[in-house]
């Protein structure tokens, strides 16, 4: 009898620990990668970032917990960061050379392969909701500038005066960048990269935001939203609104990127993670590491958040830090900033 009880207990223990091991991640987010060093961070600032990331995870998780769609979880999580002045998306977006805020966003659903994106928009309060409207209510994948804004307005999205997006901190960043040589500038966000670009459009960190969610049906959605890079001009658009570069999702995995967009476009970075998994049978983590290595070899920097259908999350990046977080099925939140 004792033996049987012992056996039952050990079976129970094994299944309980197997269950706790299976506390899979259901939502991952990022608030940008870059030269985020602890020595430059005040306790107050770090607290503010942690609170904003926690709120984003909590809002997205509420959707998943209720049995809602991964698409909605991604939108809710991203909206929190777009509304926060701390991130380079929505309010708090970086400035173009001309002193404007031009924003990009994209969204993709893995189970249907539907995608929507907007680029260069200046009046849509939450650009991620515009990406969703393109995905849901149009026959297109990407809309840009005035046309995208007209469509958003017709769809009843909230439009704001462009001054809504302005923050002092981002304005000062632009002034600092403009004071330097405009034609030949060294990138100041990462001392190891001494590359020259035709015009200086960089900031010391990338504050783009993104989210990938896995809902109870096993559907994956990924989204990204950004103001781009400080001092960008000539209608420059980065990777964030480009499906396959900044955002990608299929039935196996979802990815959102942040970093020096030109490199993520050339590497077709987000899609490459999915392709390495499909064709080379790499795990989602191995695939992400491989792609970030490639970005580094090309001379670029940044990071990605990756979540696969098994609830495996990874956060590869080659910068000093990346604002990132995850929440599991049971509601366990993890937030990290530095390497
Ligand atoms: N990837 C974005 C871009 O190049 C910038 C960022 O991640 O903050 O527009």
py3Dmol code that shows the C-alpha trace and the ligand (Angstrom):
import py3Dmol

protein = """\
ATOM      1  CA  UNK A   1       0.000   0.000   0.000  1.00  0.00           C
ATOM      2  CA  UNK A   2       2.773   2.375   1.045  1.00  0.00           C
ATOM      3  CA  UNK A   3       4.488   1.656  -2.244  1.00  0.00           C
ATOM      4  CA  UNK A   4       1.368   2.475  -4.242  1.00  0.00           C
ATOM      5  CA  UNK A   5       0.847   5.758  -2.363  1.00  0.00           C
ATOM      6  CA  UNK A   6       4.519   6.592  -2.916  1.00  0.00           C
ATOM      7  CA  UNK A   7       4.169   5.847  -6.619  1.00  0.00           C
ATOM      8  CA  UNK A   8       1.056   7.991  -6.940  1.00  0.00           C
ATOM      9  CA  UNK A   9       2.784  10.841  -5.102  1.00  0.00           C
ATOM     10  CA  UNK A  10       5.849  10.682  -7.316  1.00  0.00           C
ATOM     11  CA  UNK A  11       3.687  10.595 -10.467  1.00  0.00           C
ATOM     12  CA  UNK A  12       1.832  13.642  -9.137  1.00  0.00           C
ATOM     13  CA  UNK A  13       5.083  15.443  -8.385  1.00  0.00           C
ATOM     14  CA  UNK A  14       6.400  14.728 -11.853  1.00  0.00           C
ATOM     15  CA  UNK A  15       3.230  15.980 -13.524  1.00  0.00           C
ATOM     16  CA  UNK A  16       3.086  19.109 -11.341  1.00  0.00           C
ATOM     17  CA  UNK A  17       6.687  19.972 -12.126  1.00  0.00           C
ATOM     18  CA  UNK A  18       6.104  19.220 -15.816  1.00  0.00           C
ATOM     19  CA  UNK A  19       3.136  21.566 -15.683  1.00  0.00           C
ATOM     20  CA  UNK A  20       5.098  24.327 -14.010  1.00  0.00           C
ATOM     21  CA  UNK A  21       7.815  23.865 -16.615  1.00  0.00           C
ATOM     22  CA  UNK A  22       5.126  24.370 -19.213  1.00  0.00           C
ATOM     23  CA  UNK A  23       4.302  27.840 -17.971  1.00  0.00           C
ATOM     24  CA  UNK A  24       4.827  29.079 -21.474  1.00  0.00           C
ATOM     25  CA  UNK A  25       5.373  32.668 -22.438  1.00  0.00           C
ATOM     26  CA  UNK A  26       2.301  34.180 -24.091  1.00  0.00           C
ATOM     27  CA  UNK A  27       3.430  37.753 -24.710  1.00  0.00           C
ATOM     28  CA  UNK A  28       6.801  39.403 -25.295  1.00  0.00           C
ATOM     29  CA  UNK A  29       7.443  43.113 -25.787  1.00  0.00           C
ATOM     30  CA  UNK A  30      10.331  45.468 -26.477  1.00  0.00           C
ATOM     31  CA  UNK A  31      10.795  49.177 -26.057  1.00  0.00           C
ATOM     32  CA  UNK A  32      13.885  49.506 -28.226  1.00  0.00           C
ATOM     33  CA  UNK A  33      17.551  48.546 -28.170  1.00  0.00           C
ATOM     34  CA  UNK A  34      20.713  50.676 -28.060  1.00  0.00           C
ATOM     35  CA  UNK A  35      23.309  52.210 -25.802  1.00  0.00           C
ATOM     36  CA  UNK A  36      21.309  51.737 -22.656  1.00  0.00           C
ATOM     37  CA  UNK A  37      23.921  51.665 -19.927  1.00  0.00           C
ATOM     38  CA  UNK A  38      23.237  51.333 -16.243  1.00  0.00           C
ATOM     39  CA  UNK A  39      25.734  54.089 -15.435  1.00  0.00           C
ATOM     40  CA  UNK A  40      23.630  56.615 -17.381  1.00  0.00           C
ATOM     41  CA  UNK A  41      20.309  55.459 -15.986  1.00  0.00           C
ATOM     42  CA  UNK A  42      18.780  57.092 -12.938  1.00  0.00           C
ATOM     43  CA  UNK A  43      16.764  54.957 -10.532  1.00  0.00           C
ATOM     44  CA  UNK A  44      13.762  57.137 -11.288  1.00  0.00           C
ATOM     45  CA  UNK A  45      14.045  56.664 -15.037  1.00  0.00           C
ATOM     46  CA  UNK A  46      14.534  52.937 -14.747  1.00  0.00           C
ATOM     47  CA  UNK A  47      11.471  52.713 -12.529  1.00  0.00           C
ATOM     48  CA  UNK A  48       9.424  54.625 -15.083  1.00  0.00           C
ATOM     49  CA  UNK A  49      10.508  52.253 -17.877  1.00  0.00           C
ATOM     50  CA  UNK A  50       9.798  49.187 -15.769  1.00  0.00           C
ATOM     51  CA  UNK A  51       6.352  50.512 -14.896  1.00  0.00           C
ATOM     52  CA  UNK A  52       5.490  51.271 -18.495  1.00  0.00           C
ATOM     53  CA  UNK A  53       6.681  47.852 -19.676  1.00  0.00           C
ATOM     54  CA  UNK A  54       4.715  46.177 -16.880  1.00  0.00           C
ATOM     55  CA  UNK A  55       1.574  48.066 -17.864  1.00  0.00           C
ATOM     56  CA  UNK A  56       2.053  47.073 -21.494  1.00  0.00           C
ATOM     57  CA  UNK A  57       2.440  43.381 -20.580  1.00  0.00           C
ATOM     58  CA  UNK A  58      -0.523  43.521 -18.235  1.00  0.00           C
ATOM     59  CA  UNK A  59      -2.845  45.109 -20.804  1.00  0.00           C
ATOM     60  CA  UNK A  60      -1.869  42.605 -23.477  1.00  0.00           C
ATOM     61  CA  UNK A  61      -2.135  39.690 -21.071  1.00  0.00           C
ATOM     62  CA  UNK A  62      -5.682  40.658 -20.057  1.00  0.00           C
ATOM     63  CA  UNK A  63      -6.753  39.977 -23.651  1.00  0.00           C
ATOM     64  CA  UNK A  64      -5.096  36.561 -23.782  1.00  0.00           C
ATOM     65  CA  UNK A  65      -6.349  35.520 -20.343  1.00  0.00           C
ATOM     66  CA  UNK A  66      -9.922  36.210 -21.441  1.00  0.00           C
ATOM     67  CA  UNK A  67      -9.456  34.025 -24.504  1.00  0.00           C
ATOM     68  CA  UNK A  68      -9.046  36.984 -26.885  1.00  0.00           C
ATOM     69  CA  UNK A  69      -7.009  37.113 -30.086  1.00  0.00           C
ATOM     70  CA  UNK A  70      -3.233  37.528 -30.190  1.00  0.00           C
ATOM     71  CA  UNK A  71      -3.871  40.422 -32.598  1.00  0.00           C
ATOM     72  CA  UNK A  72      -5.733  42.370 -29.892  1.00  0.00           C
ATOM     73  CA  UNK A  73      -3.113  41.543 -27.269  1.00  0.00           C
ATOM     74  CA  UNK A  74      -0.391  42.987 -29.521  1.00  0.00           C
ATOM     75  CA  UNK A  75      -2.429  46.140 -30.176  1.00  0.00           C
ATOM     76  CA  UNK A  76      -3.179  46.710 -26.489  1.00  0.00           C
ATOM     77  CA  UNK A  77       0.448  46.152 -25.472  1.00  0.00           C
ATOM     78  CA  UNK A  78       1.770  48.480 -28.170  1.00  0.00           C
ATOM     79  CA  UNK A  79      -0.801  51.211 -27.501  1.00  0.00           C
ATOM     80  CA  UNK A  80       0.459  51.554 -23.925  1.00  0.00           C
ATOM     81  CA  UNK A  81       3.982  52.197 -25.222  1.00  0.00           C
ATOM     82  CA  UNK A  82       2.775  54.520 -28.000  1.00  0.00           C
ATOM     83  CA  UNK A  83       0.928  56.598 -25.405  1.00  0.00           C
ATOM     84  CA  UNK A  84       3.989  56.772 -23.153  1.00  0.00           C
ATOM     85  CA  UNK A  85       6.499  59.571 -23.873  1.00  0.00           C
ATOM     86  CA  UNK A  86       9.319  57.216 -22.865  1.00  0.00           C
ATOM     87  CA  UNK A  87       9.384  55.329 -26.150  1.00  0.00           C
ATOM     88  CA  UNK A  88      10.097  56.302 -29.731  1.00  0.00           C
ATOM     89  CA  UNK A  89       6.581  55.517 -30.953  1.00  0.00           C
ATOM     90  CA  UNK A  90       3.401  57.591 -30.911  1.00  0.00           C
ATOM     91  CA  UNK A  91       3.872  60.301 -28.251  1.00  0.00           C
ATOM     92  CA  UNK A  92       7.615  60.669 -27.777  1.00  0.00           C
ATOM     93  CA  UNK A  93       8.511  59.761 -31.367  1.00  0.00           C
ATOM     94  CA  UNK A  94      11.862  61.111 -32.572  1.00  0.00           C
ATOM     95  CA  UNK A  95      12.078  64.123 -34.896  1.00  0.00           C
ATOM     96  CA  UNK A  96      12.910  64.272 -38.570  1.00  0.00           C
ATOM     97  CA  UNK A  97      15.488  66.747 -39.874  1.00  0.00           C
ATOM     98  CA  UNK A  98      12.637  69.174 -40.556  1.00  0.00           C
ATOM     99  CA  UNK A  99      11.413  68.907 -36.951  1.00  0.00           C
ATOM    100  CA  UNK A 100       8.421  66.670 -37.630  1.00  0.00           C
ATOM    101  CA  UNK A 101       7.324  63.337 -36.195  1.00  0.00           C
ATOM    102  CA  UNK A 102       6.783  60.785 -38.964  1.00  0.00           C
ATOM    103  CA  UNK A 103       5.706  57.405 -37.682  1.00  0.00           C
ATOM    104  CA  UNK A 104       5.628  53.864 -39.040  1.00  0.00           C
ATOM    105  CA  UNK A 105       3.859  50.730 -37.793  1.00  0.00           C
ATOM    106  CA  UNK A 106       3.036  47.210 -38.897  1.00  0.00           C
ATOM    107  CA  UNK A 107       1.065  44.176 -37.796  1.00  0.00           C
ATOM    108  CA  UNK A 108       1.017  40.563 -38.989  1.00  0.00           C
ATOM    109  CA  UNK A 109      -1.134  37.571 -38.070  1.00  0.00           C
ATOM    110  CA  UNK A 110       0.639  34.232 -38.289  1.00  0.00           C
ATOM    111  CA  UNK A 111      -2.320  31.904 -38.757  1.00  0.00           C
ATOM    112  CA  UNK A 112      -3.792  33.796 -41.720  1.00  0.00           C
ATOM    113  CA  UNK A 113      -0.634  35.560 -42.935  1.00  0.00           C
ATOM    114  CA  UNK A 114      -2.600  38.806 -43.096  1.00  0.00           C
ATOM    115  CA  UNK A 115      -0.534  41.955 -42.744  1.00  0.00           C
ATOM    116  CA  UNK A 116      -1.068  45.702 -42.515  1.00  0.00           C
ATOM    117  CA  UNK A 117       1.293  48.669 -42.256  1.00  0.00           C
ATOM    118  CA  UNK A 118       1.505  52.447 -42.393  1.00  0.00           C
ATOM    119  CA  UNK A 119       4.533  54.657 -42.956  1.00  0.00           C
ATOM    120  CA  UNK A 120       5.294  58.353 -42.609  1.00  0.00           C
ATOM    121  CA  UNK A 121       2.100  59.246 -40.768  1.00  0.00           C
ATOM    122  CA  UNK A 122       1.980  62.424 -38.704  1.00  0.00           C
ATOM    123  CA  UNK A 123      -1.525  62.727 -37.240  1.00  0.00           C
ATOM    124  CA  UNK A 124      -2.678  59.224 -36.266  1.00  0.00           C
ATOM    125  CA  UNK A 125      -2.613  59.000 -32.467  1.00  0.00           C
ATOM    126  CA  UNK A 126      -1.911  55.271 -32.406  1.00  0.00           C
ATOM    127  CA  UNK A 127      -0.199  54.182 -35.631  1.00  0.00           C
ATOM    128  CA  UNK A 128      -0.526  50.487 -34.679  1.00  0.00           C
ATOM    129  CA  UNK A 129      -4.319  50.820 -34.889  1.00  0.00           C
ATOM    130  CA  UNK A 130      -3.897  52.201 -38.406  1.00  0.00           C
ATOM    131  CA  UNK A 131      -1.813  49.144 -39.336  1.00  0.00           C
ATOM    132  CA  UNK A 132      -4.653  47.007 -38.024  1.00  0.00           C
ATOM    133  CA  UNK A 133      -7.237  48.892 -40.093  1.00  0.00           C
ATOM    134  CA  UNK A 134      -5.165  48.420 -43.232  1.00  0.00           C
ATOM    135  CA  UNK A 135      -4.957  44.710 -42.401  1.00  0.00           C
ATOM    136  CA  UNK A 136      -8.653  44.331 -41.593  1.00  0.00           C
ATOM    137  CA  UNK A 137     -10.450  46.789 -43.816  1.00  0.00           C
ATOM    138  CA  UNK A 138      -8.456  47.179 -46.991  1.00  0.00           C
ATOM    139  CA  UNK A 139      -7.177  45.038 -49.818  1.00  0.00           C
ATOM    140  CA  UNK A 140      -3.665  46.405 -49.255  1.00  0.00           C
ATOM    141  CA  UNK A 141      -0.712  45.775 -47.020  1.00  0.00           C
ATOM    142  CA  UNK A 142       0.925  49.190 -46.762  1.00  0.00           C
ATOM    143  CA  UNK A 143      -0.292  52.781 -46.955  1.00  0.00           C
ATOM    144  CA  UNK A 144       1.906  55.852 -46.617  1.00  0.00           C
ATOM    145  CA  UNK A 145       1.644  59.530 -45.668  1.00  0.00           C
ATOM    146  CA  UNK A 146      -1.454  61.563 -46.461  1.00  0.00           C
ATOM    147  CA  UNK A 147      -3.274  58.633 -48.049  1.00  0.00           C
ATOM    148  CA  UNK A 148      -2.818  56.505 -44.949  1.00  0.00           C
ATOM    149  CA  UNK A 149      -4.113  59.372 -42.814  1.00  0.00           C
ATOM    150  CA  UNK A 150      -7.142  59.893 -45.020  1.00  0.00           C
ATOM    151  CA  UNK A 151      -7.916  56.179 -44.797  1.00  0.00           C
ATOM    152  CA  UNK A 152      -7.460  56.197 -41.004  1.00  0.00           C
ATOM    153  CA  UNK A 153      -9.829  59.129 -40.704  1.00  0.00           C
ATOM    154  CA  UNK A 154     -12.460  57.412 -42.863  1.00  0.00           C
ATOM    155  CA  UNK A 155     -12.101  54.363 -40.611  1.00  0.00           C
ATOM    156  CA  UNK A 156     -12.858  56.516 -37.578  1.00  0.00           C
ATOM    157  CA  UNK A 157      -9.425  56.368 -35.962  1.00  0.00           C
ATOM    158  CA  UNK A 158      -8.380  59.117 -33.571  1.00  0.00           C
ATOM    159  CA  UNK A 159      -6.369  61.856 -35.271  1.00  0.00           C
ATOM    160  CA  UNK A 160      -4.426  64.473 -33.332  1.00  0.00           C
ATOM    161  CA  UNK A 161      -2.558  67.674 -34.042  1.00  0.00           C
ATOM    162  CA  UNK A 162       1.086  66.805 -34.870  1.00  0.00           C
ATOM    163  CA  UNK A 163       2.186  68.788 -31.786  1.00  0.00           C
ATOM    164  CA  UNK A 164       0.707  65.993 -29.632  1.00  0.00           C
ATOM    165  CA  UNK A 165       3.740  63.800 -30.381  1.00  0.00           C
ATOM    166  CA  UNK A 166       6.348  66.367 -29.347  1.00  0.00           C
ATOM    167  CA  UNK A 167       8.490  65.841 -26.242  1.00  0.00           C
ATOM    168  CA  UNK A 168      11.328  68.097 -25.054  1.00  0.00           C
ATOM    169  CA  UNK A 169      13.753  65.221 -24.759  1.00  0.00           C
ATOM    170  CA  UNK A 170      13.380  64.156 -28.392  1.00  0.00           C
ATOM    171  CA  UNK A 171      13.483  67.767 -29.574  1.00  0.00           C
ATOM    172  CA  UNK A 172      16.758  68.291 -27.741  1.00  0.00           C
ATOM    173  CA  UNK A 173      18.162  65.095 -29.267  1.00  0.00           C
ATOM    174  CA  UNK A 174      17.467  66.503 -32.724  1.00  0.00           C
ATOM    175  CA  UNK A 175      19.170  69.809 -31.876  1.00  0.00           C
ATOM    176  CA  UNK A 176      22.205  67.938 -30.586  1.00  0.00           C
ATOM    177  CA  UNK A 177      22.453  65.849 -33.735  1.00  0.00           C
ATOM    178  CA  UNK A 178      21.929  68.839 -36.058  1.00  0.00           C
ATOM    179  CA  UNK A 179      24.716  70.801 -34.333  1.00  0.00           C
ATOM    180  CA  UNK A 180      27.197  68.232 -35.635  1.00  0.00           C
ATOM    181  CA  UNK A 181      28.485  67.890 -39.190  1.00  0.00           C
ATOM    182  CA  UNK A 182      25.441  67.061 -41.285  1.00  0.00           C
ATOM    183  CA  UNK A 183      27.130  65.397 -44.218  1.00  0.00           C
ATOM    184  CA  UNK A 184      29.497  62.976 -42.625  1.00  0.00           C
ATOM    185  CA  UNK A 185      28.565  61.792 -39.269  1.00  0.00           C
ATOM    186  CA  UNK A 186      29.765  59.050 -37.075  1.00  0.00           C
ATOM    187  CA  UNK A 187      27.091  57.073 -35.393  1.00  0.00           C
ATOM    188  CA  UNK A 188      26.982  58.153 -31.797  1.00  0.00           C
ATOM    189  CA  UNK A 189      24.805  55.427 -30.388  1.00  0.00           C
ATOM    190  CA  UNK A 190      27.476  52.805 -30.295  1.00  0.00           C
ATOM    191  CA  UNK A 191      31.156  53.560 -29.956  1.00  0.00           C
ATOM    192  CA  UNK A 192      32.169  50.325 -31.667  1.00  0.00           C
ATOM    193  CA  UNK A 193      30.439  51.336 -34.888  1.00  0.00           C
ATOM    194  CA  UNK A 194      32.433  54.038 -36.619  1.00  0.00           C
ATOM    195  CA  UNK A 195      30.461  53.833 -39.817  1.00  0.00           C
ATOM    196  CA  UNK A 196      29.680  56.903 -41.864  1.00  0.00           C
ATOM    197  CA  UNK A 197      26.273  57.637 -43.222  1.00  0.00           C
ATOM    198  CA  UNK A 198      25.293  60.186 -45.870  1.00  0.00           C
ATOM    199  CA  UNK A 199      23.507  62.272 -43.309  1.00  0.00           C
ATOM    200  CA  UNK A 200      23.326  62.054 -39.582  1.00  0.00           C
ATOM    201  CA  UNK A 201      20.067  60.602 -38.442  1.00  0.00           C
ATOM    202  CA  UNK A 202      20.934  58.661 -35.398  1.00  0.00           C
ATOM    203  CA  UNK A 203      20.133  58.757 -31.731  1.00  0.00           C
ATOM    204  CA  UNK A 204      22.037  57.018 -28.973  1.00  0.00           C
ATOM    205  CA  UNK A 205      19.257  54.520 -28.637  1.00  0.00           C
ATOM    206  CA  UNK A 206      16.459  53.048 -30.671  1.00  0.00           C
ATOM    207  CA  UNK A 207      13.161  53.354 -28.827  1.00  0.00           C
ATOM    208  CA  UNK A 208      10.923  51.531 -31.239  1.00  0.00           C
ATOM    209  CA  UNK A 209       8.298  49.339 -29.603  1.00  0.00           C
ATOM    210  CA  UNK A 210       7.013  45.905 -30.501  1.00  0.00           C
ATOM    211  CA  UNK A 211       5.028  42.942 -29.253  1.00  0.00           C
ATOM    212  CA  UNK A 212       4.478  39.298 -30.136  1.00  0.00           C
ATOM    213  CA  UNK A 213       1.581  37.351 -28.623  1.00  0.00           C
ATOM    214  CA  UNK A 214       0.462  33.720 -28.541  1.00  0.00           C
ATOM    215  CA  UNK A 215      -3.233  33.273 -27.757  1.00  0.00           C
ATOM    216  CA  UNK A 216      -5.135  30.299 -26.344  1.00  0.00           C
ATOM    217  CA  UNK A 217      -5.914  29.051 -29.851  1.00  0.00           C
ATOM    218  CA  UNK A 218      -2.179  28.942 -30.560  1.00  0.00           C
ATOM    219  CA  UNK A 219      -2.374  31.881 -32.974  1.00  0.00           C
ATOM    220  CA  UNK A 220       0.628  34.193 -33.120  1.00  0.00           C
ATOM    221  CA  UNK A 221       0.566  37.919 -33.952  1.00  0.00           C
ATOM    222  CA  UNK A 222       3.452  40.378 -34.148  1.00  0.00           C
ATOM    223  CA  UNK A 223       3.522  44.173 -34.346  1.00  0.00           C
ATOM    224  CA  UNK A 224       6.010  47.042 -34.338  1.00  0.00           C
ATOM    225  CA  UNK A 225       5.623  50.834 -34.051  1.00  0.00           C
ATOM    226  CA  UNK A 226       8.228  53.597 -34.317  1.00  0.00           C
ATOM    227  CA  UNK A 227       9.113  57.207 -34.952  1.00  0.00           C
ATOM    228  CA  UNK A 228      12.119  55.963 -36.933  1.00  0.00           C
ATOM    229  CA  UNK A 229      15.525  57.554 -36.390  1.00  0.00           C
ATOM    230  CA  UNK A 230      16.386  61.068 -35.228  1.00  0.00           C
ATOM    231  CA  UNK A 231      17.183  63.519 -38.037  1.00  0.00           C
ATOM    232  CA  UNK A 232      15.883  61.227 -40.775  1.00  0.00           C
ATOM    233  CA  UNK A 233      14.942  63.043 -43.968  1.00  0.00           C
ATOM    234  CA  UNK A 234      13.807  62.703 -47.570  1.00  0.00           C
ATOM    235  CA  UNK A 235      10.905  60.476 -46.495  1.00  0.00           C
ATOM    236  CA  UNK A 236      13.251  57.859 -45.060  1.00  0.00           C
ATOM    237  CA  UNK A 237      11.413  54.760 -43.871  1.00  0.00           C
ATOM    238  CA  UNK A 238      13.086  52.081 -41.747  1.00  0.00           C
ATOM    239  CA  UNK A 239      12.367  48.424 -41.179  1.00  0.00           C
ATOM    240  CA  UNK A 240       9.530  48.750 -38.679  1.00  0.00           C
ATOM    241  CA  UNK A 241       6.626  48.969 -41.165  1.00  0.00           C
ATOM    242  CA  UNK A 242       8.201  46.489 -43.572  1.00  0.00           C
ATOM    243  CA  UNK A 243       6.766  43.007 -43.355  1.00  0.00           C
ATOM    244  CA  UNK A 244       9.653  40.555 -43.207  1.00  0.00           C
ATOM    245  CA  UNK A 245      12.140  43.122 -41.890  1.00  0.00           C
ATOM    246  CA  UNK A 246      10.631  44.764 -38.797  1.00  0.00           C
ATOM    247  CA  UNK A 247       7.710  42.407 -38.281  1.00  0.00           C
ATOM    248  CA  UNK A 248       6.860  38.876 -39.308  1.00  0.00           C
ATOM    249  CA  UNK A 249       4.578  36.077 -38.133  1.00  0.00           C
ATOM    250  CA  UNK A 250       3.558  32.663 -39.401  1.00  0.00           C
ATOM    251  CA  UNK A 251       1.974  29.692 -37.671  1.00  0.00           C
ATOM    252  CA  UNK A 252       5.292  28.774 -36.009  1.00  0.00           C
ATOM    253  CA  UNK A 253       6.774  32.037 -34.793  1.00  0.00           C
ATOM    254  CA  UNK A 254       6.391  35.809 -34.479  1.00  0.00           C
ATOM    255  CA  UNK A 255       9.148  38.435 -34.546  1.00  0.00           C
ATOM    256  CA  UNK A 256       9.458  42.178 -33.927  1.00  0.00           C
ATOM    257  CA  UNK A 257      12.748  44.013 -34.560  1.00  0.00           C
ATOM    258  CA  UNK A 258      14.398  47.168 -33.292  1.00  0.00           C
ATOM    259  CA  UNK A 259      17.654  48.726 -34.354  1.00  0.00           C
ATOM    260  CA  UNK A 260      19.328  50.346 -37.288  1.00  0.00           C
ATOM    261  CA  UNK A 261      16.546  49.787 -39.783  1.00  0.00           C
ATOM    262  CA  UNK A 262      18.569  49.852 -42.987  1.00  0.00           C
ATOM    263  CA  UNK A 263      20.402  46.688 -41.882  1.00  0.00           C
ATOM    264  CA  UNK A 264      17.243  44.912 -40.821  1.00  0.00           C
ATOM    265  CA  UNK A 265      15.764  45.645 -44.253  1.00  0.00           C
ATOM    266  CA  UNK A 266      18.828  44.363 -46.115  1.00  0.00           C
ATOM    267  CA  UNK A 267      18.952  41.239 -43.961  1.00  0.00           C
ATOM    268  CA  UNK A 268      15.166  40.710 -44.304  1.00  0.00           C
ATOM    269  CA  UNK A 269      15.705  40.086 -40.623  1.00  0.00           C
ATOM    270  CA  UNK A 270      12.315  39.077 -39.212  1.00  0.00           C
ATOM    271  CA  UNK A 271      11.532  36.749 -42.100  1.00  0.00           C
ATOM    272  CA  UNK A 272      15.004  35.249 -41.931  1.00  0.00           C
ATOM    273  CA  UNK A 273      14.266  33.982 -38.404  1.00  0.00           C
ATOM    274  CA  UNK A 274      11.172  32.179 -39.700  1.00  0.00           C
ATOM    275  CA  UNK A 275      13.050  30.897 -42.775  1.00  0.00           C
ATOM    276  CA  UNK A 276      15.943  29.511 -40.724  1.00  0.00           C
ATOM    277  CA  UNK A 277      13.408  27.647 -38.611  1.00  0.00           C
ATOM    278  CA  UNK A 278      11.508  26.317 -41.598  1.00  0.00           C
ATOM    279  CA  UNK A 279      14.334  25.385 -43.945  1.00  0.00           C
ATOM    280  CA  UNK A 280      17.256  24.804 -41.624  1.00  0.00           C
ATOM    281  CA  UNK A 281      15.179  23.420 -38.766  1.00  0.00           C
ATOM    282  CA  UNK A 282      16.811  25.763 -36.252  1.00  0.00           C
ATOM    283  CA  UNK A 283      15.058  26.477 -32.969  1.00  0.00           C
ATOM    284  CA  UNK A 284      13.543  29.949 -32.653  1.00  0.00           C
ATOM    285  CA  UNK A 285      16.395  30.920 -30.327  1.00  0.00           C
ATOM    286  CA  UNK A 286      19.124  29.613 -32.628  1.00  0.00           C
ATOM    287  CA  UNK A 287      17.490  31.366 -35.591  1.00  0.00           C
ATOM    288  CA  UNK A 288      17.336  34.693 -33.753  1.00  0.00           C
ATOM    289  CA  UNK A 289      20.959  34.468 -32.638  1.00  0.00           C
ATOM    290  CA  UNK A 290      22.006  33.693 -36.198  1.00  0.00           C
ATOM    291  CA  UNK A 291      20.157  36.695 -37.645  1.00  0.00           C
ATOM    292  CA  UNK A 292      21.506  39.157 -35.073  1.00  0.00           C
ATOM    293  CA  UNK A 293      24.998  37.801 -35.752  1.00  0.00           C
ATOM    294  CA  UNK A 294      24.451  38.478 -39.449  1.00  0.00           C
ATOM    295  CA  UNK A 295      23.209  42.036 -38.735  1.00  0.00           C
ATOM    296  CA  UNK A 296      26.393  42.620 -36.731  1.00  0.00           C
ATOM    297  CA  UNK A 297      28.566  41.277 -39.543  1.00  0.00           C
ATOM    298  CA  UNK A 298      26.883  43.698 -41.933  1.00  0.00           C
ATOM    299  CA  UNK A 299      27.789  46.547 -39.547  1.00  0.00           C
ATOM    300  CA  UNK A 300      24.339  47.084 -38.058  1.00  0.00           C
ATOM    301  CA  UNK A 301      23.019  46.812 -34.560  1.00  0.00           C
ATOM    302  CA  UNK A 302      19.799  46.214 -32.724  1.00  0.00           C
ATOM    303  CA  UNK A 303      17.713  43.352 -31.446  1.00  0.00           C
ATOM    304  CA  UNK A 304      14.565  41.288 -31.795  1.00  0.00           C
ATOM    305  CA  UNK A 305      11.871  39.697 -29.694  1.00  0.00           C
ATOM    306  CA  UNK A 306      10.839  36.229 -30.797  1.00  0.00           C
ATOM    307  CA  UNK A 307       8.008  34.023 -29.562  1.00  0.00           C
ATOM    308  CA  UNK A 308       7.259  30.610 -31.038  1.00  0.00           C
ATOM    309  CA  UNK A 309       4.139  28.437 -30.970  1.00  0.00           C
ATOM    310  CA  UNK A 310       5.502  26.459 -27.987  1.00  0.00           C
ATOM    311  CA  UNK A 311       5.750  29.596 -25.882  1.00  0.00           C
ATOM    312  CA  UNK A 312       9.542  29.770 -26.173  1.00  0.00           C
ATOM    313  CA  UNK A 313      10.706  33.377 -26.036  1.00  0.00           C
ATOM    314  CA  UNK A 314      14.095  34.800 -26.979  1.00  0.00           C
ATOM    315  CA  UNK A 315      15.543  38.289 -27.061  1.00  0.00           C
ATOM    316  CA  UNK A 316      18.740  38.424 -29.119  1.00  0.00           C
ATOM    317  CA  UNK A 317      20.475  41.812 -29.417  1.00  0.00           C
ATOM    318  CA  UNK A 318      23.973  43.152 -30.021  1.00  0.00           C
ATOM    319  CA  UNK A 319      23.629  46.532 -28.334  1.00  0.00           C
ATOM    320  CA  UNK A 320      24.381  47.431 -24.713  1.00  0.00           C
ATOM    321  CA  UNK A 321      20.763  47.022 -23.767  1.00  0.00           C
ATOM    322  CA  UNK A 322      17.220  46.444 -24.930  1.00  0.00           C
ATOM    323  CA  UNK A 323      14.057  47.279 -23.026  1.00  0.00           C
ATOM    324  CA  UNK A 324      12.235  43.962 -23.014  1.00  0.00           C
ATOM    325  CA  UNK A 325       9.709  41.920 -21.108  1.00  0.00           C
ATOM    326  CA  UNK A 326       7.606  38.793 -21.121  1.00  0.00           C
ATOM    327  CA  UNK A 327       4.584  37.379 -19.367  1.00  0.00           C
ATOM    328  CA  UNK A 328       3.675  33.713 -19.005  1.00  0.00           C
ATOM    329  CA  UNK A 329       0.372  31.888 -19.048  1.00  0.00           C
ATOM    330  CA  UNK A 330       0.266  32.054 -15.236  1.00  0.00           C
ATOM    331  CA  UNK A 331       0.939  35.804 -15.291  1.00  0.00           C
ATOM    332  CA  UNK A 332       4.622  35.798 -14.338  1.00  0.00           C
ATOM    333  CA  UNK A 333       6.236  39.021 -15.540  1.00  0.00           C
ATOM    334  CA  UNK A 334       9.935  39.361 -16.341  1.00  0.00           C
ATOM    335  CA  UNK A 335      11.478  42.692 -17.357  1.00  0.00           C
ATOM    336  CA  UNK A 336      15.078  43.264 -18.367  1.00  0.00           C
ATOM    337  CA  UNK A 337      17.003  46.218 -19.719  1.00  0.00           C
ATOM    338  CA  UNK A 338      20.749  45.527 -19.882  1.00  0.00           C
ATOM    339  CA  UNK A 339      22.875  42.758 -21.385  1.00  0.00           C
TER     340      UNK A 339
END
"""
ligand_1 = """\
9
LIG
N 14.227 50.254 -36.502
C 13.786 51.611 -36.403
C 14.084 52.312 -37.713
O 15.136 52.090 -38.286
C 14.453 52.362 -35.303
C 14.329 51.733 -33.944
O 14.332 50.505 -33.821
O 14.197 52.478 -32.965
O 13.299 53.124 -38.119
"""
view = py3Dmol.view(width=600, height=400)
view.addModel(protein, "pdb")
view.setStyle({"model": 0}, {"cartoon": {"style": "trace"}})
view.addModel(ligand_1, "xyz")
view.setStyle({"model": 1}, {"stick": {}})
view.zoomTo()
view.show()
